[in-house]
Amino acid sequence: MDRVGEVKGLGRIVPPGQSVFLDTAEIPRWWTRFDLLLYLEGKDAGAHLRAALGTGKRGVKPLHSEPGRVLFRLQTPPGSLSGLTLHNLSGKPVILSRYTLRNFSAINTGFPRSAVLLTPYKVPSFPVPTMVLLVLLGAAWPLPGLILLQKGGVGRPNRGPLGLLLWTPWVVLSLALILWVMKGWHLLLTGEAWLLIFVPGYLLLFFQGRFFRARLRVPALLVLIVLTMTVLVATVLGFGIPVKKFGPALVYQRHIAVTARLAGLVYLLLIVGLYRLKREWFSPKAHLALSSLFLVFFPALILYLANGFADYVGDTTFNSQLAWNLLRGKGLFYTKEYVAAHGNFGLLEMGDKYLPKYPMGPGFLGLPTALLQYLFSQEEANRLISWNQKMTAVWVAALSAALMFQILYRVSRNQRLSLFLTAGFALGTTQLTISAATLWQHGPAVLLLCLGLLCLVKGEGENPKFLPLAAAPMAFLPMMRPQAVLFYLAALAAVSFLRPKMIPRFILFSLPGLALTFWINWGLYHSFLGGSSYQVDKGNFPVPILQGALGLLFSPNRGLFIFSPFLIFGVIGAAILWSERSVSALSFGAAGLLFFLIHAKWVVWHGGYCVAPRFTSELVPLLVFFSIPFWLRAGSGLARWGKTILLLLSLAVHLPGFFYLFENEQWNVFPDVDRYQQERVWDYRDWLPIHFRHFWGLTRFHQVPAYAFVVTGLPGHPGSKEHHYRVEVELDQRPVEIIKVTNIPLKKGSYKILFRGDARKVEGAKADWVVGFVGRKVEEKSVPLSTESPLFLVHPIEMDRSGHVDVRLFLSGRGVLVVDTVQLLPAEKLP
């Protein structure tokens, strides 16, 4: 019945300190509980309202209040309602635009209303002919289905559940009759509830029929997969499932993470069903493109989105904004007003305007999804930019993984090995923690490199006509990262040796990419290197090459083979290919080596402000590609186990760095290897797994080293062997952020976070605590610091429900503080 749902009323003004009476004449008498939902004009007006049944009563407080909406839950006494009164306790008038009364006795009064309501009160009676017609319709509804069931067309094992579903209407009608005769109760069902009772049996009967199984099952599964991906992408971009249903949009975007995880579950169920029906689609031997789509691209797309991180900062700022700037007609330049508001970080002054220092190419890849947002989303532009750059980075990284799978299979002809190495490439390298995290230059450069390698592999093994096609993607590499032009030259050299007559075609296919790069670099920047020309200076390359090379390969906090140890097989494989005079291995190996040495000499070889070694990201696809000969030839038991262990170790290092770091640069400041290069970049106790050991120790109420969570401060002498070294902070009158601990999972209860250390000649010191309850609120408090040693800094944390907490500590004053350890404890266990 429609009246089970809700009753709506018009707005009015509630004067200050007075009451108004709301009409309740239309409320059905069988409502025993209901929600009163008020829509107000003004943000804070709802907190001072009270609602009461009848007159002369004080009223109850709102159950929930938010800007513009207030919710009351009310209980009605048996019999007729005497009215509903709204009290305004504030000194200002409250403007009520409209209100809604919703029956809370129903399970769900919003669409679809699957409400089932039992009530002893009188209900509006139907005309006798209508009642007879409804009873006959309900009684006769299952008969055609039962007849079809008996005639066949449905597998015998499925007849039991189908018969039960088809018999359900009779069971419901019998139950309604028994309740009415014995108790005098009435069973009220909404239209949606009738559909839920009467339709599923016929739907299952149709799904189990021969026609559906023979003709429609596969198309239906494909449609559902496409629909799942469409809902996922649309929700991430801001025009699918309403974002407000997931809570506030912070750095950690809950709507992205939740939707991705649900989509992953649905996709798993659908893909298993499709595999059972079309196994040949999952065989790369028969359908390489389809198998890479189902086995690699879609799973990678979902997994890359599942961490919910969608912010942009630093080098990624201008890539993220470019697509939306073009759609809004702002062009490629930044104005003086922008610089006045946001600063000139990453910008070069070009006359009276500014251009980014960083390559523009990655930003153009965001245009397709930004256009969808522009057409369909009503969210704020800043949010859309953030979500769009995440979606762009993710589809670029997922497509790179699918292309790598095709490359590996074409070379190895081994599906299991190809999938295993693709998993390492997609989840155990910077493809996960860099390329899929945010829109840096590296992900698009890796995508173009994979496309070029695929063309070369197909050209060498199947059809030489594909060789010059490698130029089409490779020629765009300088737009993504100028140093990557080396790989374009490597492709040119490979084609020159393999098919010299194809050089003109190679150059022809290069023209679009080279022309666009030249137009941007020379036309806008008046330099062949574009914005990156500022880096070409002898002063930027002072590092001894051995120091930089060892650091980029083996340092605990920036070493390529420390974060992705299985990539060392790429070096061995390259040596095997070089010994066999492989043209591609020689050309791309030389290009990769030169690319590596350039970064080894660079003054900030240890930098990146990220998880894992960012500056060597473009070497990852080459090393995975080169590793194939080693994987195919090292077949002994020990070698096989060694290869597997190193690849799994790579996954174990990267996955936590992707899923547990929601804040900008979170790991990079634990430790800040960009700032404290000499002290921390070679410190194995700062290795990412060690950091997570301390983080998980903190969540289990253990005392852990404070240095693991330091933002600002210099490492001092060891406080103990266990804690390695302490953190010395020289205070200033300006508050400086010292400690940041993020995403601490806590249950409901009272806790305290405790920092231990020492104070040296401290005067006028103050601690500013900022505690963020993720997705809900932020609490700030300032307290004076004790100047006594040993030093104890304690702050309470009250959790009214389970959730995640961020704790930030700012210090100011004069003198030196030494922070040694940090510990989180339930309040009753505080020493």
Sequence and secondary structure as in RCSB ss.txt:
>XXXX:A:sequence
MDRVGEVKGLGRIVPPGQSVFLDTAEIPRWWTRFDLLLYLEGKDAGAHLRAALGTGKRGVKPLHSEPGRVLFRLQ
TPPGSLSGLTLHNLSGKPVILSRYTLRNFSAINTGFPRSAVLLTPYKVPSFPVPTMVLLVLLGAAWPLPGLILLQ
KGGVGRPNRGPLGLLLWTPWVVLSLALILWVMKGWHLLLTGEAWLLIFVPGYLLLFFQGRFFRARLRVPALLVLI
VLTMTVLVATVLGFGIPVKKFGPALVYQRHIAVTARLAGLVYLLLIVGLYRLKREWFSPKAHLALSSLFLVFFPA
LILYLANGFADYVGDTTFNSQLAWNLLRGKGLFYTKEYVAAHGNFGLLEMGDKYLPKYPMGPGFLGLPTALLQYL
FSQEEANRLISWNQKMTAVWVAALSAALMFQILYRVSRNQRLSLFLTAGFALGTTQLTISAATLWQHGPAVLLLC
LGLLCLVKGEGENPKFLPLAAAPMAFLPMMRPQAVLFYLAALAAVSFLRPKMIPRFILFSLPGLALTFWINWGLY
HSFLGGSSYQVDKGNFPVPILQGALGLLFSPNRGLFIFSPFLIFGVIGAAILWSERSVSALSFGAAGLLFFLIHA
KWVVWHGGYCVAPRFTSELVPLLVFFSIPFWLRAGSGLARWGKTILLLLSLAVHLPGFFYLFENEQWNVFPDVDR
YQQERVWDYRDWLPIHFRHFWGLTRFHQVPAYAFVVTGLPGHPGSKEHHYRVEVELDQRPVEIIKVTNIPLKKGS
YKILFRGDARKVEGAKADWVVGFVGRKVEEKSVPLSTESPLFLVHPIEMDRSGHVDVRLFLSGRGVLVVDTVQLL
PAEKLP
>XXXX:A:secstr
 GGGTEEEEEEEEE TT EEEE  TTS TT  EEEEEEEEESSSGGGGEEEEESSS   B  SEEETTEEEEEEE
  SS    EEEEE SSS EEEEEEEEEETTSS  SSS   EEEESS      HHHHHHHHHHHHHTHHHHHHHHH
HS S GGGHHHHHHHHHHHHHHHHHHHHHHHHT  EEEE HHHHHHHHSHHHHHHHHTSHHIIIIIHHHHHHHHH
HHHHHHHHHHHHTSSS GGGG    SB HHHHHHHHHHHHHHHHHHHHHHHH GGGG TTT HHHHHIIIIIHHH
HHHHHTT B    GGGHHHHHHHHHHHTT  S B HHHHHHH  TTEEEETTEEEESS SHHHHTTHHHHHHHHH
H  S HHHHHHHHHHHHHHHHHHHHHHHHHHHHHHHH  HHHHHHHHHHHHHSSHIIIIITTS  SHHHHHHHHH
HHHHHHHHHHHT GGGTGGGHHHHTTHHHH GGGHHHHHHHHHHHHHH GGGHHHHHHHHHHHHHHHHHHHHHHH
SSTTGGGGGG SGGG  S HHHHHHHHHH TTT HHHHSGGGHHHHHHHHHHHHTT HHHHHHHHHHHHHHHHHH
HSTTTT  SSSS GGGTTHHHHHHHHTHHHHHH  SHHHHHHHHHHHHHHHHHHHHHHHS  STTTTTBTTBTTT
SHHHHTT GGGSHHHHHHHHHHHHTT  EEGGGGBSS EE S S TTT   EEEE  SS EEEEEEEEEEE SEE
EEEEEEEEEEEEEEEEEEEEEEETTTEEEEEEEE    SSEEEEEEEEESSSEEEEEEEEEEEEEEEEEEEEEEE
EGGG  
